[in-house]
Amino acid sequence: MSENKFRVGLFDCFADMKQCLIGCCIPGLSYSQTDYRLSTNPSTLEGHELMNATSVGACGLFYFCGCVGFVLPYLHRQKIRERYNIAGNNLSDCCTAYWCAGCSLIQNEKEVILRESEASGNVTEQPKAPEAMTYPAK
């Protein structure tokens, strides 16, 4: 496997407060959105319903079976690593999902959004102005 790495950091979850709140307060919805993106390859959530079997089931697992709730983000991390050829292993995925389930959910969602938007050619950030030319000092 190449040295391709996650482009979104594990603790970049605080950069987008909407995704941060969804991942921490409604983890089943965050899981469902990522699952939808992974199964249909859209760069948007067009056609995704907020209340569906995946989100309700995932919420139930996260809230009522907290000790095994890490399994869902763990499985997504494996799928994401495989799809985008990201370096890593099952042990690191398991540890990340277990100790940082909320951040892992958010990282998974943001990584899929980034990779899919790049693949579709969508621009995800504003272009930057070129730097001005400078002359060497005499």
N, C-alpha and C positions, 0 to 999 in steps of 0.2 A: 504494500500500500504506500502511496506517496506521502510526502510530508505536508499535505494539505491539512489545514487546521480550521477549527471553527472560526469564522470571521467576526462573530458576535461574542463578546466576552460573557462569562458566566454572571458577572456582577454588573453588566450593562443593563440590567433589568430596570434600573432607576432612571434611565435616559428617557423612556416613554412612560409617563405616569399612568396612562390609560391601560396599557398592557400590564404594567406592574400591578395595578389594582385588580385587574381581571385575573391575573395569574395567582395572586395571593388570596383574594377574597372569593373568587369563583373559579377555582382551578379546573373544574369539569368543563367549563366553557372554553378556557384556554386550550385544554387537551383536545376538545372537540374541533376547534378551529384548525389546529395543527393537523389533526387526523384528516379533516376534510381536504386541506391543502395537499397533504401527502397522497391521498387516494385519488384526487381528481386533477392534480397539477395546476390549479388556477393561481394566478397571482392576486386574485381578489377572492372575496368570500361570497361572490354572487351565487345565489341558490342555497346558501347555508342557512339553516334555521337555528335560532338560538336555543330553543327547547326541542331537543331531539333525543333519541335513545342513547346516543353516545355521551352527550353532555350530562344527562340525568344519571346515567350509570356511572360515569366517571366521578361526578359530584358525590354520589353515594359511596363510592370506594374511598375517595379522599376524606370524607367527613366521618363515615361510620366504621371504616376499616383502616384507620390512619397508619397503622404499622405496615401495611402492604400497599399503601397508596403510591409509593415510589415506583412500583412496577410499570405503571403507564408511561411516565416520562422516560424511564429506562428503555422500554421497548421502542419509543420514538427516537431516542438517541441512537440506538442501533440502526434503525431504518434510515435516519438522516446520514449517519456516517457511511453507510453502504451506498446510498443513492448519490451522494456528492463526493465520494471517495475521500473521506476525512480520516486522518490517522487517529488511532485510539484503540482501546480494547474493552472487552465486556466488563472487566473489573473496574476500570475508571468510570465507565458509564454507570455502573451500579452504585458506586460510591457517590458520584455526583448527584444522581437522582435520589439517593437515600438521604444524604446530609443536606442537600440544597434543592429539595423538590420544587419549590416555588420558582427559584431562579432557573432551574433546569427547564421547567415548563416554558418560561418566558424566553429563554435562550433558544429553545427548540423552535418556537413560533417565529421569532425574529430571524433566525437562520434560514428557515424555509422561505420566509417572505423575501429576504435578501437574495437568496440563490435563485428563486423562481423569477423574480423581477429582472435579474441579470440575464437569465436564460431567455426571457421573452423580449429583452431589449428595452424594457421600461427604465426611465431615469428615476433613481431613488433619491437623489440629492441635487441641489442647485449647482450648476457649473461655476467654477471659480475663475476669476479674472486672472490672466497671465501676469506673472511678476514683471515689473518694469526692468528695463535693461539698465545695467550699471556699468560704469567704466572703471577700470582699475585705477587705484590711487597712484599718483606720480611720486 
